[in-house]
């Protein structure tokens, strides 16, 4: 699994939450883990937003194809999806 995948980020975030909930860490360790968790959460949200945008584009393209109204949408690069 790619380390920068959404799934990997969420697995790491879950492990961090478990460690923080156990409460057996120093304040410094807790803060470092919390900071990492915040970054993982933000990265995960960014990936979700990107995925949602791709789904919306595909939905628009599919609807346009059905209606026969591509109107310039056919120029959209497939690598964006």
C-alpha angles and dihedrals in degrees: 000000000000112000092225094052120116091242093053092049092051093048090052091046091052090052090050092051090051091051092048092048091053089062095209094122133098118249090254093051091046092051093049091050092045090052091050090048092053090051092048091049092050091047090049092051090050091053090049091050091050091049092049091051090052092050091050091051091049091048091052092047092048092049091047091051091051091050094042090236104121090146097178095326090109089074090068108119114244091220087071087070 
